Amino acid sequence: MGIHGWEHYELGKEMAEANVAKLLEMYKREDQKYINKCCEHLDMSSLLSEEGKKKVKEQCQHHEEAKIKIALEIADRLTKTE
């Protein structure tokens, strides 16, 4: 996975059409998804197989990457000079 990969294609499309206020909302949304997924992982860690743990960890990483992608776009827009 990576912040510029195909797994974030839909997010990239949404970001392209968003203003800074919408980007901030998106960041908060992805942050909450990340928190929820990590809590799910902690709650279920004793019940998950190693493969299940790996999958949940990958999902957490995906949400963290989405947050980073949005944060970079916000920073770029706020610091862009013309």
C-alpha positions as CSV (number, residue, x, y, z in Angstrom):
1,M,0.0,0.0,0.0
2,G,1.0,3.6,-0.4
3,I,-0.6,7.0,-0.2
4,H,-0.4,7.4,-3.9
5,G,-1.6,4.0,-4.9
6,W,-4.8,2.7,-6.6
7,E,-6.3,1.8,-3.2
8,H,-6.9,5.5,-2.6
9,Y,-8.2,6.3,-6.1
10,E,-11.8,7.2,-5.0
11,L,-10.4,9.3,-2.2
12,G,-8.3,11.2,-4.7
13,K,-11.3,11.9,-6.8
14,E,-13.2,13.2,-3.8
15,M,-10.3,15.3,-2.8
16,A,-10.0,16.9,-6.2
17,E,-13.5,18.3,-6.0
18,A,-13.2,19.4,-2.4
19,N,-12.4,22.8,-0.9
20,V,-10.3,23.1,2.2
21,A,-13.3,23.0,4.6
22,K,-14.4,19.7,2.9
23,L,-10.9,18.4,3.1
24,L,-10.9,19.0,6.9
25,E,-14.2,17.1,7.2
26,M,-12.7,14.3,5.2
27,Y,-9.6,14.2,7.5
28,K,-11.9,14.0,10.5
29,R,-13.9,11.2,8.9
30,E,-10.8,9.2,8.0
31,D,-9.4,9.8,11.5
32,Q,-12.5,8.4,13.0
33,K,-12.4,5.3,10.7
34,Y,-8.8,4.7,11.8
35,I,-9.7,5.0,15.5
36,N,-12.7,2.7,15.0
37,K,-10.7,0.1,13.1
38,C,-7.9,0.1,15.7
39,C,-10.4,-0.3,18.5
40,E,-12.0,-3.2,16.6
41,H,-8.6,-4.8,16.3
42,L,-8.0,-4.4,20.0
43,D,-11.4,-5.8,20.9
44,M,-11.1,-8.8,18.6
45,S,-7.3,-9.5,18.8
46,S,-7.7,-12.6,21.0
47,L,-10.4,-14.0,18.6
48,L,-8.6,-13.3,15.3
49,S,-6.4,-15.7,13.5
50,E,-3.0,-14.5,12.4
51,E,-4.4,-13.9,8.9
52,G,-7.4,-12.0,10.4
53,K,-5.0,-9.8,12.5
54,K,-3.0,-9.1,9.4
55,K,-6.1,-8.0,7.4
56,V,-7.3,-5.7,10.2
57,K,-3.8,-4.2,10.5
58,E,-3.8,-3.6,6.7
59,Q,-7.2,-1.8,7.0
60,C,-5.8,0.4,9.8
61,Q,-2.8,1.2,7.6
62,H,-5.2,2.1,4.7
63,H,-7.1,4.6,6.9
64,E,-3.9,6.1,8.2
65,E,-2.6,6.5,4.7
66,A,-5.9,8.2,3.7
67,K,-5.4,10.7,6.6
68,I,-1.9,11.4,5.4
69,K,-3.0,11.9,1.9
70,I,-5.7,14.4,2.9
71,A,-3.3,16.2,5.3
72,L,-0.7,16.7,2.6
73,E,-3.4,18.1,0.3
74,I,-4.6,20.5,3.0
75,A,-1.0,21.7,3.6
76,D,-0.3,22.1,-0.1
77,R,-3.4,24.2,-0.6
78,L,-2.8,26.4,2.5
79,T,0.8,27.0,1.6
80,K,0.6,27.3,-2.2
81,T,1.8,30.7,-3.4
82,E,1.0,32.2,-6.7
